[in-house]
Amino acid sequence: MRKQVFGCLGVTLVLALTVSLVANVIFSGLLGGRGAGVLRLPARFDETLLQLPAGLDAEEALRVAQIDITGVIATDALLGGGESLVTRTKRALQQAVDDRRVAAIVIRIDSPGGEVTASDTIYHAVKQAAAKKPVIACMDSIAASGGYYIACAANKIVANESTWTGSIGVIVQTLGYNGLMEKAGLKMRVFRSGSFKDALGGHREMTPEEEKYVQDMVMQTYDRFVGIVSAARGIPVEELKNGVANGRIVSGADALRLKLVDRTGYIEDAWQLARETAGLQDSAVVFYSSPHASLLDVLTSIKADSAAKQRLEIDLSDRILPRLQPGRVYLLPEFMAH
């Protein structure tokens, strides 16, 4: 008798779960099918408590907010929820600025760099936040090129002694395959509106004029990068160009000697520096993490993914080395551009 009761209960629970899932799928489908386009603001970031000194109330205490910037910096690098790193970072910074309880911000950077425009957009957002509340940049394993570019927007920079940083420079690359095409008996037919329209095309050699044009564009971006470092660190432009701003990677210890950072230390040191800069004796420390997705969000995501992809692909190459796209300008260490 008892087995029958438990068996009926189990069947009931399974049926209830099935009905719930089907209802959510139908509801999601109706929203998408009608093109209702329900507008809603992005969810606030969850706050994970990292440190709470004794005697402070977790809810009411002033706090330091930690925001992580990790991976290759790109406008199309989608994170959880289909949000780009650029958009996510801007939203997190805005939430920290708007929160009266947040007295200071720590941005933890663990990135080899990335696209120029994406790096510059995040730099601008950090700069705006730093004008309203103290912002401390904390470099993790690597904060090179575009990662260092972003760090220059902070009020202070902390690096681990073993951090790889620097790489102040710009790189553009394209693949030349005209020799291979000739061997294969292939010929590219190009119809162009101007002589520079296919300057980066790999099907032919670049002319001297094209090489100079692209090099001038690279140097224009480089000059902006060096100017930002010079203004942030108080180092003359010519001193940078004749020294560390030649694309080289340096350790955190060398970065301190070269005045690229303010001190060496760990994330806890960055938290404490943030407190001191904000004039606090003590404060809580919270980490901004993406909010948990609801069941409807998960089902909607599954539906969208299944419509976009009919096969599963596992590709780890861009987790090991960034995948550079031809024609885009990057702030990356040279050894990561191959």
C-alpha positions in Angstrom: 0.0 0.0 0.0 2.8 2.4 1.0 4.7 1.6 -2.3 1.5 2.5 -4.3 1.2 5.8 -2.5 4.8 6.8 -3.1 4.5 5.6 -6.7 1.4 7.8 -7.3 3.2 10.7 -5.6 6.2 10.3 -7.9 4.0 10.2 -11.0 2.1 13.3 -9.9 5.4 15.2 -9.4 6.7 14.2 -12.8 3.5 15.2 -14.5 3.5 18.6 -12.6 7.0 19.3 -13.7 6.3 18.3 -17.3 3.2 20.5 -17.4 5.2 23.4 -16.0 8.0 23.0 -18.6 5.5 22.8 -21.5 3.6 25.8 -20.2 6.9 27.8 -20.1 7.9 26.7 -23.6 4.4 27.7 -25.0 4.5 31.0 -23.2 8.0 31.7 -24.5 6.9 30.7 -28.0 3.8 32.9 -27.9 6.0 35.9 -26.9 8.4 35.2 -29.7 5.8 34.3 -32.2 3.6 37.4 -31.6 6.7 39.6 -31.8 5.4 41.1 -28.6 8.9 42.2 -27.7 8.4 42.6 -24.0 10.8 45.3 -23.0 12.5 45.0 -19.7 15.6 46.5 -18.1 18.7 44.2 -17.7 18.8 42.5 -14.2 21.0 44.1 -11.6 24.3 42.2 -10.9 24.2 39.9 -7.9 26.5 40.9 -5.1 28.6 38.2 -3.6 30.1 39.1 -0.3 33.9 38.6 -0.4 34.9 40.3 2.9 33.0 41.7 5.9 35.1 43.1 8.8 33.7 42.3 12.3 31.0 44.7 13.5 29.7 45.8 10.1 26.2 45.1 8.8 26.4 43.4 5.4 23.4 45.3 4.1 24.0 48.8 5.4 27.8 49.0 5.4 29.7 51.0 2.9 31.4 48.8 0.4 34.0 48.3 -2.2 32.6 46.8 -5.4 34.9 44.4 -7.4 34.3 44.2 -11.2 36.2 41.6 -13.2 37.4 42.2 -16.8 38.8 38.9 -18.1 39.6 37.4 -21.4 40.2 38.9 -24.8 38.5 42.4 -25.1 36.1 42.4 -28.0 32.8 44.0 -28.9 31.4 40.7 -30.1 32.7 38.5 -27.3 29.4 37.3 -25.8 29.2 36.2 -22.2 26.4 34.5 -20.3 23.0 35.9 -21.4 24.3 37.0 -24.8 25.9 40.2 -23.4 29.2 41.4 -24.6 32.2 42.1 -22.3 32.0 45.8 -23.2 28.3 46.1 -22.3 28.6 44.1 -19.2 31.5 46.2 -17.8 29.7 49.4 -18.6 26.5 48.2 -16.8 28.5 47.0 -13.8 30.3 50.3 -13.5 27.1 52.2 -13.7 25.5 50.1 -11.0 28.4 50.7 -8.7 28.3 54.5 -9.4 24.6 54.7 -8.7 24.7 52.6 -5.5 25.0 55.0 -2.5 26.6 52.2 -0.5 29.5 51.7 -2.9 32.3 54.0 -1.8 35.0 52.7 -4.2 35.5 50.3 -7.1 38.1 47.7 -7.8 38.5 46.5 -11.4 40.4 43.2 -11.6 42.0 42.8 -15.0 43.1 39.5 -16.3 43.3 40.1 -20.1 46.0 40.0 -22.8 44.2 42.9 -24.5 42.0 42.9 -27.6 40.3 45.3 -30.1 41.2 48.9 -30.0 37.7 50.3 -30.0 36.4 47.8 -27.4 39.4 48.6 -25.1 38.9 52.4 -25.6 35.1 52.1 -24.9 35.8 50.3 -21.5 38.6 52.8 -20.8 36.1 55.7 -21.3 33.5 54.0 -19.0 36.2 53.5 -16.2 37.4 57.0 -16.6 33.8 58.3 -16.1 33.3 56.2 -13.0 36.7 57.3 -11.6 35.5 60.9 -11.9 32.7 60.1 -9.4 34.2 57.4 -7.1 37.7 56.1 -6.5 38.6 53.3 -8.9 41.6 51.0 -8.3 42.9 48.7 -11.1 44.2 45.4 -9.9 46.2 43.3 -12.4 46.1 39.6 -12.2 48.1 37.1 -14.3 48.2 39.3 -17.4 47.0 42.9 -18.0 48.8 43.7 -21.2 48.2 46.1 -24.1 44.4 46.7 -24.1 44.3 45.4 -20.5 46.9 48.0 -19.5 45.1 50.7 -21.6 42.0 50.2 -19.5 44.0 50.2 -16.2 45.2 53.7 -17.1 41.7 55.0 -16.5 41.8 54.1 -12.8 43.0 56.4 -10.0 45.6 53.9 -8.9 47.1 50.7 -10.3 48.1 47.6 -8.3 50.0 44.7 -10.0 51.2 41.4 -8.7 55.0 41.1 -9.0 54.6 38.2 -11.4 51.9 40.0 -13.6 52.6 40.3 -17.3 51.8 43.8 -18.3 53.0 46.6 -20.6 52.9 45.7 -24.3 52.2 49.3 -25.2 51.7 49.0 -28.9 49.3 48.3 -31.8 49.1 45.5 -34.2 47.2 44.7 -37.5 47.8 41.6 -39.4 46.6 40.0 -42.7 47.4 36.7 -44.4 49.2 36.8 -47.8 48.2 33.8 -49.8 48.9 34.9 -53.4 51.8 32.5 -53.8 49.7 29.6 -52.8 47.0 30.6 -55.2 49.5 30.8 -58.1 50.7 27.3 -57.3 47.1 26.1 -57.3 46.4 27.8 -60.6 43.8 30.2 -59.0 43.3 33.8 -59.7 41.3 36.4 -57.7 39.1 38.8 -59.7 38.5 42.0 -57.8 36.3 44.9 -58.8 37.1 47.9 -56.7 36.0 51.5 -56.5 39.4 52.8 -55.5 43.0 51.8 -55.4 43.0 51.3 -51.6 39.8 49.4 -51.3 41.5 46.0 -51.2 44.7 47.1 -49.5 44.6 44.3 -46.9 43.6 41.6 -49.3 45.9 38.6 -49.1 45.5 37.7 -52.8 48.2 40.2 -53.9 51.3 42.0 -52.6 50.6 45.4 -51.0 52.0 48.5 -52.8 54.4 50.8 -51.0 51.7 53.4 -50.8 49.3 51.0 -49.2 51.9 49.8 -46.7 52.5 53.5 -45.7 48.8 54.2 -45.4 48.2 51.2 -43.1 51.3 51.9 -41.0 50.2 55.6 -40.6 46.9 54.4 -39.3 48.6 52.0 -36.8 50.8 54.9 -35.6 47.9 57.2 -35.1 46.3 54.6 -32.7 49.7 54.1 -31.1 50.2 57.8 -30.5 46.8 57.9 -28.7 47.8 54.9 -26.6 51.1 56.5 -25.6 49.4 59.7 -24.9 46.9 58.0 -22.5 49.8 56.3 -20.7 51.7 59.5 -20.5 48.8 61.5 -19.0 47.9 58.7 -16.5 51.4 58.0 -15.3 53.1 61.4 -15.6 55.8 60.0 -18.0 56.8 62.2 -21.0 55.7 60.8 -24.3 59.2 60.7 -25.8 60.5 58.9 -22.8 57.9 56.2 -23.3 58.5 55.9 -27.0 62.3 55.6 -26.5 61.8 53.1 -23.7 59.0 50.7 -22.6 56.4 51.7 -25.2 58.0 49.5 -27.9 55.6 46.6 -27.4 57.6 44.7 -24.8 56.0 42.7 -22.0 57.2 43.6 -18.5 56.6 42.0 -15.1 54.7 43.7 -12.3 58.0 44.2 -10.5 59.5 45.9 -13.5 56.3 47.9 -14.1 56.7 49.4 -10.6 60.3 50.4 -11.4 59.2 51.9 -14.7 56.3 53.8 -13.0 53.7 52.0 -15.0 51.9 51.0 -11.7 51.6 52.5 -8.2 52.4 49.5 -6.2 52.7 45.7 -6.2 50.4 43.4 -4.2 47.4 41.2 -4.3 43.7 41.7 -4.7 43.4 42.3 -0.9 45.9 45.1 -1.2 43.8 46.7 -3.9 40.7 46.5 -1.7 42.6 48.2 1.1 43.9 50.9 -1.3 40.4 51.5 -2.4 39.3 52.0 1.2 42.1 54.4 1.9 41.5 56.3 -1.3 37.8 56.6 -0.3 38.7 57.7 3.2 37.3 54.6 4.9 38.6 52.8 7.9 36.7 49.6 7.1 34.1 48.4 4.5 32.6 45.4 3.1 33.8 44.0 -0.3 31.3 42.6 -2.8 31.8 41.0 -6.2 29.5 41.8 -9.0 28.4 38.6 -10.7 25.8 38.0 -13.4 22.3 37.4 -12.0 20.9 33.8 -12.1 18.7 33.1 -15.1 15.1 32.3 -14.6 13.5 29.1 -16.0 11.9 31.2 -18.7 15.3 32.7 -19.6 16.9 29.3 -19.9 14.1 27.9 -22.1 14.1 31.0 -24.3 17.9 30.7 -24.6 17.6 27.0 -25.5 15.0 27.9 -28.1 17.1 30.6 -29.7 20.2 28.5 -29.7 18.5 25.5 -31.3 17.1 27.8 -34.0 20.5 29.3 -34.7 22.6 26.1 -34.5 21.8 22.6 -35.6 25.0 21.1 -34.4 27.2 21.2 -31.3 30.7 22.7 -31.8 33.5 22.6 -29.2 36.3 25.0 -30.0 39.0 25.8 -27.5 41.4 27.6 -29.8 40.2 31.1 -28.8 40.5 30.2 -25.1 44.2 29.5 -25.6 45.0 32.2 -28.1 42.8 35.1 -29.4 41.4 34.6 -32.8 42.3 37.8 -34.7 40.0 38.9 -37.5 41.6 40.5 -40.7 41.1 44.2 -40.9 40.6 44.8 -37.2 43.1 46.8 -35.1 44.3 45.2 -31.9 46.1 46.1 -28.7 47.7 42.7 -28.1 51.2 41.3 -27.3 53.0 40.4 -30.5 53.4 36.7 -29.4 49.6 36.4 -29.1 48.9 37.7 -32.6 49.9 34.5 -34.4 
